[in-house]
Amino acid sequence: MNQSFNQQATTSGLQHQTAQQDPYRDFINVRSIYRNNLLNQSDQGNSSKMAGIPFKPKRALILTKFSRLEYERRRLVGCTEEEVKDNLMRRGSDYESLLNHHNIHSKSKEHVAKTLEDFGIEHRIVNRFEYNEEQIDWADVIITTGGDGTFLMAASKIFSKDKLVIGINSDPSRSVGYLCLQPSYSVNFKSALEKLSTGDFRWIYRQRIRVSIKGENATDAPAELHDQQLLHPEFRYLDLETHPLNRRSNSPHRPDNFEYEYKVLPVRALNDVFVGECLSSRVSYFELQIENKSFVKVKSSGVTISTGTGSTSWSFNINKISPQSISTLFKIINEETNANLDASDEQLTKSITKKFNDSLIFDVCKNSMAYTVRDPVYMGSNGFDSDNRGFAENIVVKSRMFDACVVIDGGLSYKFNDGAYAKFELLEEDQLKTVAF
């Protein structure tokens, strides 16, 4: 079974590679290599002393994702497989391709489960609807088979710094899987367990953002954005039911002199947090406080706050520049300074572009958050006129909006309307325990 899985995954990967020979794919691979280099270095300060200590779990919980085909089967409950196929074909979806990737994912899950069994490790397999506190407490380690979305789902419900999470990319041919182990472990999970059992690894404690909200809607349950995105199943199809936290209750009447207190949200952001108007075409109006300085009034497209883990994701794509931009800057500098920069030198412009973009990615263990004010229309005085991005350990946002949200890792959306405050901070006890080989 393992040999068959290895061959199929490799073949699928080669087919994908042949069909996707483009510069953007190459750039993604460069970012992945850079991310792995950061992981190799990030642990030297606070965790390298733990290297060499074997980790031998007795119980492992496998959190597996829903494949697109599984989603369609569940959505079309009561239909035969042929009816599901016909429905997909009528909508322009490739049933055979979905079936192929579903089988690759399933074999990856089976590969992980069989390897755990061979090592004498008791295991359970759960999907997102069965993944709960009881299952997490039972396990010594959480192993995800899926992609980054499945890893984020696993991390969102873990509040103990001692609970290890390991991600296995079930289909490396289809996604990079920044949060997962290197693709080689997807087809050879035995090697990963051997490294764990012999101590041939380092602990990585990824920083996560703790979010606290103060205001009228601070106690409201969040909206599950994945559920809303089921309107477009070709883009998002992982969540099929209303999130338990969506059970809303009416807010009690409060006296006029009532003062709100900060409520710590029951999730931690591993990647990033977004604050802004729910409708992206509206201007987001808020006040921003960095490191306990004075609040600054801001009009923009919202603000993102990212960890080192998330610095390869949304934050990266907001701030990255292109070789065309560098070439244009060369021409402007030449005009203004009579310099002789060669704007047509593609190698030079690409080198400078890469150096700038690489600087946006930072250590997953770094005790700092990267903030970016998106498309600033106006930023008040107090020294923030040009600082639409930077690093901070403490950030507070005050809402001046009327249909706004605080979104955690692109999944949970909390109301954040006029007069509400949101506080963002990093605490040691909120770190997520992972490993690097």
One Martini backbone bead per residue (centre of mass of N, CA, C, O) as a GRO file, in nm:
protein
  437
    1MET     BB    1   0.057   0.061  -0.022
    2ASN     BB    2   0.298   0.260   0.007
    3GLN     BB    3   0.412   0.222  -0.280
    4SER     BB    4   0.161   0.315  -0.430
    5PHE     BB    5   0.152   0.596  -0.310
    6ASN     BB    6   0.427   0.696  -0.402
    7GLN     BB    7   0.375   0.667  -0.707
    8GLN     BB    8   0.123   0.845  -0.730
    9ALA     BB    9   0.233   1.106  -0.609
   10THR     BB   10   0.469   1.137  -0.805
   11THR     BB   11   0.310   1.140  -1.069
   12SER     BB   12   0.127   1.377  -0.997
   13GLY     BB   13   0.357   1.580  -0.953
   14LEU     BB   14   0.471   1.570  -1.245
   15GLN     BB   15   0.215   1.659  -1.389
   16HIS     BB   16   0.193   1.931  -1.243
   17GLN     BB   17   0.471   2.042  -1.321
   18THR     BB   18   0.429   2.041  -1.629
   19ALA     BB   19   0.156   2.225  -1.617
   20GLN     BB   20   0.328   2.452  -1.406
   21GLN     BB   21   0.538   2.626  -1.586
   22ASP     BB   22   0.597   2.905  -1.386
   23PRO     BB   23   0.710   3.179  -1.218
   24TYR     BB   24   0.519   3.166  -0.973
   25ARG     BB   25   0.594   2.882  -0.886
   26ASP     BB   26   0.892   2.945  -0.838
   27PHE     BB   27   0.840   3.160  -0.620
   28ILE     BB   28   0.702   2.973  -0.420
   29ASN     BB   29   0.949   2.787  -0.383
   30VAL     BB   30   1.135   3.003  -0.269
   31ARG     BB   31   0.961   3.065  -0.021
   32SER     BB   32   0.974   2.779   0.096
   33ILE     BB   33   1.279   2.771   0.137
   34TYR     BB   34   1.296   3.018   0.320
   35ARG     BB   35   1.113   2.907   0.540
   36ASN     BB   36   1.291   2.661   0.610
   37ASN     BB   37   1.539   2.827   0.696
   38LEU     BB   38   1.400   2.964   0.934
   39LEU     BB   39   1.336   2.706   1.091
   40ASN     BB   40   1.638   2.618   1.122
   41GLN     BB   41   1.700   2.897   1.298
   42SER     BB   42   1.465   2.971   1.515
   43ASP     BB   43   1.564   2.752   1.754
   44GLN     BB   44   1.842   2.840   1.883
   45GLY     BB   45   1.757   2.997   2.140
   46ASN     BB   46   1.492   2.834   2.309
   47SER     BB   47   1.524   2.500   2.190
   48SER     BB   48   1.799   2.352   2.129
   49LYS     BB   49   1.832   2.212   2.415
   50MET     BB   50   1.601   1.986   2.325
   51ALA     BB   51   1.769   1.844   2.152
   52GLY     BB   52   1.767   1.479   2.162
   53ILE     BB   53   1.478   1.439   2.272
   54PRO     BB   54   1.265   1.206   2.279
   55PHE     BB   55   0.949   1.140   2.101
   56LYS     BB   56   0.684   0.914   2.240
   57PRO     BB   57   0.387   0.857   2.151
   58LYS     BB   58   0.073   0.693   2.234
   59ARG     BB   59  -0.125   0.923   2.114
   60ALA     BB   60  -0.308   0.987   1.804
   61LEU     BB   61  -0.448   1.257   1.615
   62ILE     BB   62  -0.635   1.257   1.314
   63LEU     BB   63  -0.677   1.532   1.102
   64THR     BB   64  -0.912   1.547   0.842
   65LYS     BB   65  -1.012   1.638   0.545
   66PHE     BB   66  -1.224   1.760   0.308
   67SER     BB   67  -1.289   1.684   0.013
   68ARG     BB   68  -1.445   1.783  -0.261
   69LEU     BB   69  -1.596   1.515  -0.303
   70GLU     BB   70  -1.709   1.488  -0.018
   71TYR     BB   71  -1.874   1.742  -0.029
   72GLU     BB   72  -2.058   1.662  -0.267
   73ARG     BB   73  -2.175   1.409  -0.137
   74ARG     BB   74  -2.299   1.563   0.104
   75ARG     BB   75  -2.469   1.769  -0.056
   76LEU     BB   76  -2.580   1.501  -0.232
   77VAL     BB   77  -2.771   1.353  -0.062
   78GLY     BB   78  -2.891   1.041  -0.205
   79CYS     BB   79  -2.693   1.016  -0.425
   80THR     BB   80  -2.534   0.885  -0.663
   81GLU     BB   81  -2.234   0.873  -0.811
   82GLU     BB   82  -2.345   0.937  -1.095
   83GLU     BB   83  -2.500   1.193  -1.005
   84VAL     BB   84  -2.259   1.346  -0.904
   85LYS     BB   85  -2.108   1.349  -1.172
   86ASP     BB   86  -2.325   1.496  -1.340
   87ASN     BB   87  -2.336   1.752  -1.167
   88LEU     BB   88  -2.041   1.836  -1.209
   89MET     BB   89  -2.042   1.846  -1.522
   90ARG     BB   90  -2.263   2.069  -1.548
   91ARG     BB   91  -2.053   2.274  -1.381
   92GLY     BB   92  -1.749   2.208  -1.502
   93SER     BB   93  -1.637   1.964  -1.353
   94ASP     BB   94  -1.375   1.733  -1.276
   95TYR     BB   95  -1.425   1.426  -1.165
   96GLU     BB   96  -1.157   1.272  -1.211
   97SER     BB   97  -0.980   1.475  -1.061
   98LEU     BB   98  -1.125   1.462  -0.787
   99LEU     BB   99  -1.081   1.157  -0.749
  100ASN     BB  100  -0.775   1.156  -0.756
  101HIS     BB  101  -0.731   1.352  -0.510
  102HIS     BB  102  -0.893   1.186  -0.310
  103ASN     BB  103  -0.710   0.934  -0.322
  104ILE     BB  104  -0.454   1.068  -0.230
  105HIS     BB  105  -0.560   1.161   0.043
  106SER     BB  106  -0.650   0.882   0.151
  107LYS     BB  107  -0.365   0.748   0.133
  108SER     BB  108  -0.231   0.937   0.330
  109LYS     BB  109  -0.403   0.868   0.574
  110GLU     BB  110  -0.335   0.564   0.568
  111HIS     BB  111  -0.031   0.595   0.594
  112VAL     BB  112  -0.029   0.725   0.873
  113ALA     BB  113  -0.193   0.508   1.025
  114LYS     BB  114  -0.005   0.265   0.959
  115THR     BB  115   0.251   0.382   1.087
  116LEU     BB  116   0.143   0.407   1.373
  117GLU     BB  117   0.083   0.108   1.405
  118ASP     BB  118   0.379   0.006   1.361
  119PHE     BB  119   0.464   0.189   1.630
  120GLY     BB  120   0.232   0.150   1.854
  121ILE     BB  121   0.017   0.384   1.797
  122GLU     BB  122  -0.248   0.520   1.903
  123HIS     BB  123  -0.548   0.595   1.701
  124ARG     BB  124  -0.737   0.865   1.550
  125ILE     BB  125  -1.006   0.957   1.323
  126VAL     BB  126  -1.093   1.294   1.224
  127ASN     BB  127  -1.301   1.547   1.164
  128ARG     BB  128  -1.410   1.868   1.201
  129PHE     BB  129  -1.682   1.765   1.358
  130GLU     BB  130  -1.499   1.577   1.574
  131TYR     BB  131  -1.328   1.816   1.668
  132ASN     BB  132  -1.229   1.830   2.012
  133GLU     BB  133  -1.140   1.857   2.336
  134GLU     BB  134  -1.148   1.555   2.402
  135GLN     BB  135  -0.960   1.462   2.172
  136ILE     BB  136  -0.718   1.641   2.243
  137ASP     BB  137  -0.670   1.533   2.536
  138TRP     BB  138  -0.611   1.234   2.448
  139ALA     BB  139  -0.370   1.340   2.297
  140ASP     BB  140  -0.018   1.387   2.227
  141VAL     BB  141  -0.086   1.424   1.913
  142ILE     BB  142  -0.135   1.626   1.622
  143ILE     BB  143  -0.242   1.512   1.296
  144THR     BB  144  -0.237   1.642   0.974
  145THR     BB  145  -0.444   1.579   0.674
  146GLY     BB  146  -0.358   1.816   0.419
  147GLY     BB  147  -0.331   2.148   0.478
  148ASP     BB  148  -0.325   2.458   0.605
  149GLY     BB  149  -0.625   2.457   0.688
  150THR     BB  150  -0.606   2.208   0.875
  151PHE     BB  151  -0.391   2.322   1.062
  152LEU     BB  152  -0.553   2.570   1.158
  153MET     BB  153  -0.782   2.408   1.276
  154ALA     BB  154  -0.615   2.264   1.490
  155ALA     BB  155  -0.489   2.519   1.632
  156SER     BB  156  -0.754   2.677   1.724
  157LYS     BB  157  -0.811   2.442   1.973
  158ILE     BB  158  -0.531   2.507   2.103
  159PHE     BB  159  -0.403   2.592   2.455
  160SER     BB  160  -0.146   2.418   2.470
  161LYS     BB  161   0.203   2.426   2.469
  162ASP     BB  162   0.227   2.087   2.488
  163LYS     BB  163   0.082   2.052   2.211
  164LEU     BB  164   0.141   1.871   1.936
  165VAL     BB  165   0.186   1.977   1.587
  166ILE     BB  166   0.138   1.799   1.272
  167GLY     BB  167   0.195   1.837   0.920
  168ILE     BB  168   0.040   1.672   0.636
  169ASN     BB  169   0.070   1.673   0.299
  170SER     BB  170  -0.160   1.503   0.099
  171ASP     BB  171  -0.101   1.712  -0.174
  172PRO     BB  172   0.179   1.843  -0.309
  173SER     BB  173   0.078   1.893  -0.612
  174ARG     BB  174  -0.147   2.127  -0.508
  175SER     BB  175   0.030   2.222  -0.253
  176VAL     BB  176   0.263   2.356  -0.041
  177GLY     BB  177   0.249   2.365   0.274
  178TYR     BB  178   0.390   2.560   0.500
  179LEU     BB  179   0.286   2.405   0.779
  180CYS     BB  180   0.419   2.161   0.678
  181LEU     BB  181   0.597   1.923   0.606
  182GLN     BB  182   0.789   1.804   0.403
  183PRO     BB  183   0.708   1.618   0.124
  184SER     BB  184   0.871   1.357   0.203
  185TYR     BB  185   0.670   1.292   0.453
  186SER     BB  186   0.413   1.221   0.291
  187VAL     BB  187   0.560   0.938   0.177
  188ASN     BB  188   0.748   0.925   0.472
  189PHE     BB  189   0.645   0.901   0.787
  190LYS     BB  190   0.849   0.716   0.920
  191SER     BB  191   1.083   0.922   0.929
  192ALA     BB  192   0.948   1.113   1.132
  193LEU     BB  193   0.917   0.909   1.369
  194GLU     BB  194   1.215   0.842   1.394
  195LYS     BB  195   1.310   1.128   1.468
  196LEU     BB  196   1.138   1.152   1.722
  197SER     BB  197   1.248   0.885   1.871
  198THR     BB  198   1.568   1.005   1.852
  199GLY     BB  199   1.584   1.337   1.852
  200ASP     BB  200   1.583   1.440   1.532
  201PHE     BB  201   1.508   1.748   1.647
  202ARG     BB  202   1.306   2.053   1.679
  203TRP     BB  203   1.161   2.286   1.849
  204ILE     BB  204   0.863   2.483   1.764
  205TYR     BB  205   0.744   2.811   1.867
  206ARG     BB  206   0.468   2.953   1.763
  207GLN     BB  207   0.336   3.242   1.726
  208ARG     BB  208   0.043   3.397   1.876
  209ILE     BB  209  -0.257   3.575   1.868
  210ARG     BB  210  -0.411   3.773   2.103
  211VAL     BB  211  -0.762   3.848   2.132
  212SER     BB  212  -0.932   4.149   2.240
  213ILE     BB  213  -1.269   4.260   2.323
  214LYS     BB  214  -1.440   4.584   2.341
  215GLY     BB  215  -1.799   4.582   2.362
  216GLU     BB  216  -2.115   4.519   2.257
  217ASN     BB  217  -2.003   4.248   2.069
  218ALA     BB  218  -1.797   4.070   2.241
  219THR     BB  219  -2.018   3.821   2.305
  220ASP     BB  220  -2.044   3.741   2.032
  221ALA     BB  221  -2.068   3.530   1.793
  222PRO     BB  222  -1.924   3.408   1.527
  223ALA     BB  223  -1.857   3.395   1.196
  224GLU     BB  224  -1.842   3.151   0.940
  225LEU     BB  225  -1.686   3.197   0.646
  226HIS     BB  226  -1.697   2.919   0.512
  227ASP     BB  227  -2.004   2.904   0.493
  228GLN     BB  228  -2.036   3.144   0.298
  229GLN     BB  229  -1.837   3.011   0.076
  230LEU     BB  230  -2.040   2.786  -0.025
  231LEU     BB  231  -2.147   2.957  -0.265
  232HIS     BB  232  -1.830   2.877  -0.358
  233PRO     BB  233  -1.717   2.563  -0.397
  234GLU     BB  234  -1.460   2.610  -0.582
  235PHE     BB  235  -1.311   2.755  -0.328
  236ARG     BB  236  -1.502   2.658  -0.075
  237TYR     BB  237  -1.550   2.314   0.102
  238LEU     BB  238  -1.503   2.236   0.417
  239ASP     BB  239  -1.772   2.363   0.526
  240LEU     BB  240  -2.111   2.229   0.622
  241GLU     BB  241  -2.159   2.371   0.898
  242THR     BB  242  -2.245   2.528   1.167
  243HIS     BB  243  -2.090   2.681   1.393
  244PRO     BB  244  -2.127   2.655   1.730
  245LEU     BB  245  -2.067   2.974   1.776
  246ASN     BB  246  -2.339   3.072   1.613
  247ARG     BB  247  -2.504   3.075   1.870
  248ARG     BB  248  -2.713   3.320   1.937
  249SER     BB  249  -2.765   3.596   2.162
  250ASN     BB  250  -2.916   3.826   2.330
  251SER     BB  251  -2.844   4.123   2.438
  252PRO     BB  252  -2.837   4.278   2.717
  253HIS     BB  253  -2.937   4.524   2.903
  254ARG     BB  254  -2.769   4.838   2.957
  255PRO     BB  255  -2.656   5.069   3.131
  256ASP     BB  256  -2.528   5.384   3.076
  257ASN     BB  257  -2.272   5.327   3.292
  258PHE     BB  258  -2.156   5.105   3.136
  259GLU     BB  259  -1.852   4.904   3.136
  260TYR     BB  260  -1.639   4.758   2.943
  261GLU     BB  261  -1.465   4.453   2.887
  262TYR     BB  262  -1.231   4.251   2.810
  263LYS     BB  263  -1.243   3.985   2.566
  264VAL     BB  264  -1.120   3.678   2.521
  265LEU     BB  265  -1.074   3.495   2.265
  266PRO     BB  266  -1.129   3.138   2.175
  267VAL     BB  267  -0.871   3.220   1.996
  268ARG     BB  268  -0.583   3.182   1.781
  269ALA     BB  269  -0.347   3.346   1.579
  270LEU     BB  270  -0.122   3.215   1.346
  271ASN     BB  271  -0.123   3.421   1.110
  272ASP     BB  272  -0.388   3.636   1.114
  273VAL     BB  273  -0.537   3.969   1.123
  274PHE     BB  274  -0.844   4.139   1.047
  275VAL     BB  275  -0.937   4.495   1.010
  276GLY     BB  276  -1.271   4.586   0.896
  277GLU     BB  277  -1.473   4.606   0.658
  278CYS     BB  278  -1.675   4.375   0.517
  279LEU     BB  279  -1.687   4.567   0.281
  280SER     BB  280  -1.429   4.632   0.063
  281SER     BB  281  -1.546   4.907  -0.073
  282ARG     BB  282  -1.513   5.023   0.195
  283VAL     BB  283  -1.414   5.244   0.422
  284SER     BB  284  -1.187   5.225   0.683
  285TYR     BB  285  -1.253   5.343   1.023
  286PHE     BB  286  -0.985   5.416   1.255
  287GLU     BB  287  -0.788   5.357   1.549
  288LEU     BB  288  -0.428   5.360   1.609
  289GLN     BB  289  -0.218   5.166   1.836
  290ILE     BB  290   0.136   5.180   1.908
  291GLU     BB  291   0.296   5.108   2.181
  292ASN     BB  292   0.120   5.321   2.362
  293LYS     BB  293   0.052   5.534   2.187
  294SER     BB  294  -0.109   5.738   2.015
  295PHE     BB  295  -0.384   5.778   1.852
  296VAL     BB  296  -0.466   5.707   1.502
  297LYS     BB  297  -0.619   5.819   1.232
  298VAL     BB  298  -0.788   5.597   0.990
  299LYS     BB  299  -0.797   5.552   0.630
  300SER     BB  300  -0.892   5.240   0.465
  301SER     BB  301  -0.874   4.876   0.397
  302GLY     BB  302  -0.734   4.817   0.654
  303VAL     BB  303  -0.584   4.577   0.891
  304THR     BB  304  -0.294   4.382   0.934
  305ILE     BB  305  -0.192   4.105   1.156
  306SER     BB  306   0.123   3.938   1.193
  307THR     BB  307   0.307   3.666   1.194
  308GLY     BB  308   0.566   3.477   1.100
  309THR     BB  309   0.387   3.264   0.973
  310GLY     BB  310   0.211   3.492   0.807
  311SER     BB  311   0.452   3.624   0.628
  312THR     BB  312   0.385   3.416   0.373
  313SER     BB  313   0.112   3.544   0.318
  314TRP     BB  314  -0.082   3.806   0.314
  315SER     BB  315   0.134   4.007   0.400
  316PHE     BB  316   0.317   3.951   0.161
  317ASN     BB  317   0.113   4.025  -0.074
  318ILE     BB  318   0.072   4.324   0.010
  319ASN     BB  319   0.405   4.409   0.010
  320LYS     BB  320   0.499   4.324  -0.243
  321ILE     BB  321   0.714   4.342  -0.523
  322SER     BB  322   0.815   4.424  -0.849
  323PRO     BB  323   1.029   4.457  -1.111
  324GLN     BB  324   0.874   4.694  -1.236
  325SER     BB  325   0.901   4.881  -0.990
  326ILE     BB  326   1.209   4.894  -0.985
  327SER     BB  327   1.246   5.005  -1.270
  328THR     BB  328   1.090   5.268  -1.218
  329LEU     BB  329   1.271   5.369  -0.987
  330PHE     BB  330   1.526   5.395  -1.149
  331LYS     BB  331   1.423   5.618  -1.338
  332ILE     BB  332   1.363   5.825  -1.116
  333ILE     BB  333   1.645   5.838  -0.991
  334ASN     BB  334   1.786   5.932  -1.247
  335GLU     BB  335   1.625   6.201  -1.275
  336GLU     BB  336   1.691   6.315  -0.973
  337THR     BB  337   2.032   6.224  -0.962
  338ASN     BB  338   2.197   6.124  -1.216
  339ALA     BB  339   2.203   5.844  -1.233
  340ASN     BB  340   2.315   5.492  -1.358
  341LEU     BB  341   2.066   5.305  -1.372
  342ASP     BB  342   1.970   4.990  -1.501
  343ALA     BB  343   1.641   4.931  -1.595
  344SER     BB  344   1.713   4.675  -1.803
  345ASP     BB  345   1.824   4.497  -1.568
  346GLU     BB  346   1.688   4.205  -1.480
  347GLN     BB  347   1.878   4.081  -1.269
  348LEU     BB  348   1.881   4.324  -1.077
  349THR     BB  349   1.577   4.362  -1.029
  350LYS     BB  350   1.530   4.073  -0.920
  351SER     BB  351   1.729   4.088  -0.683
  352ILE     BB  352   1.594   4.326  -0.535
  353THR     BB  353   1.314   4.206  -0.513
  354LYS     BB  354   1.395   3.960  -0.343
  355LYS     BB  355   1.520   4.112  -0.104
  356PHE     BB  356   1.265   4.259  -0.021
  357ASN     BB  357   1.067   4.016   0.006
  358ASP     BB  358   1.237   3.861   0.215
  359SER     BB  359   1.208   4.088   0.442
  360LEU     BB  360   0.899   4.007   0.511
  361ILE     BB  361   1.019   3.756   0.636
  362PHE     BB  362   0.979   3.596   0.957
  363ASP     BB  363   1.011   3.464   1.249
  364VAL     BB  364   0.796   3.239   1.411
  365CYS     BB  365   0.931   3.327   1.711
  366LYS     BB  366   0.882   3.613   1.706
  367ASN     BB  367   0.815   3.889   1.939
  368SER     BB  368   0.620   3.988   1.681
  369MET     BB  369   0.426   4.216   1.485
  370ALA     BB  370   0.286   4.267   1.166
  371TYR     BB  371   0.181   4.570   1.025
  372THR     BB  372  -0.088   4.672   0.782
  373VAL     BB  373  -0.196   4.938   0.600
  374ARG     BB  374  -0.439   4.936   0.370
  375ASP     BB  375  -0.472   5.167   0.155
  376PRO     BB  376  -0.407   5.457   0.247
  377VAL     BB  377  -0.580   5.765   0.278
  378TYR     BB  378  -0.541   5.821   0.599
  379MET     BB  379  -0.293   5.956   0.833
  380GLY     BB  380  -0.213   6.075   1.103
  381SER     BB  381  -0.018   6.192   1.310
  382ASN     BB  382   0.242   6.111   1.527
  383GLY     BB  383   0.445   5.962   1.307
  384PHE     BB  384   0.236   5.803   1.078
  385ASP     BB  385   0.238   5.906   0.783
  386SER     BB  386   0.452   5.659   0.669
  387ASP     BB  387   0.359   5.421   0.878
  388ASN     BB  388   0.191   5.151   0.735
  389ARG     BB  389   0.435   4.980   0.854
  390GLY     BB  390   0.538   4.720   1.101
  391PHE     BB  391   0.642   4.666   1.438
  392ALA     BB  392   0.488   4.485   1.725
  393GLU     BB  393   0.363   4.396   2.063
  394ASN     BB  394   0.137   4.632   2.067
  395ILE     BB  395  -0.218   4.650   1.975
  396VAL     BB  396  -0.472   4.903   1.903
  397VAL     BB  397  -0.823   4.914   1.807
  398LYS     BB  398  -1.061   5.164   1.703
  399SER     BB  399  -1.384   5.190   1.616
  400ARG     BB  400  -1.554   5.373   1.314
  401MET     BB  401  -1.768   5.152   1.246
  402PHE     BB  402  -2.081   4.964   1.113
  403ASP     BB  403  -1.948   4.696   0.935
  404ALA     BB  404  -1.740   4.520   1.111
  405CYS     BB  405  -1.426   4.325   1.157
  406VAL     BB  406  -1.269   4.035   1.310
  407VAL     BB  407  -1.028   3.823   1.155
  408ILE     BB  408  -0.939   3.480   1.196
  409ASP     BB  409  -0.760   3.318   0.974
  410GLY     BB  410  -1.008   3.351   0.762
  411GLY     BB  411  -1.268   3.233   0.949
  412LEU     BB  412  -1.333   3.423   1.197
  413SER     BB  413  -1.605   3.661   1.262
  414TYR     BB  414  -1.608   3.967   1.437
  415LYS     BB  415  -1.762   4.211   1.568
  416PHE     BB  416  -1.662   4.578   1.486
  417ASN     BB  417  -1.792   4.851   1.609
  418ASP     BB  418  -1.857   5.142   1.717
  419GLY     BB  419  -1.635   5.175   2.006
  420ALA     BB  420  -1.459   4.945   1.972
  421TYR     BB  421  -1.207   4.720   2.100
  422ALA     BB  422  -0.875   4.595   1.999
  423LYS     BB  423  -0.643   4.352   2.124
  424PHE     BB  424  -0.289   4.286   2.056
  425GLU     BB  425  -0.097   3.990   2.155
  426LEU     BB  426   0.196   3.828   2.303
  427LEU     BB  427   0.218   3.500   2.449
  428GLU     BB  428   0.380   3.231   2.562
  429GLU     BB  429   0.121   3.042   2.621
  430ASP     BB  430   0.029   3.071   2.295
  431GLN     BB  431   0.207   2.884   2.180
  432LEU     BB  432   0.302   2.660   1.915
  433LYS     BB  433   0.376   2.320   1.893
  434THR     BB  434   0.651   2.220   1.696
  435VAL     BB  435   0.855   2.092   1.423
  436ALA     BB  436   1.202   2.030   1.314
  437PHE     BB  437   1.427   1.856   1.069
   0.00000   0.00000   0.00000
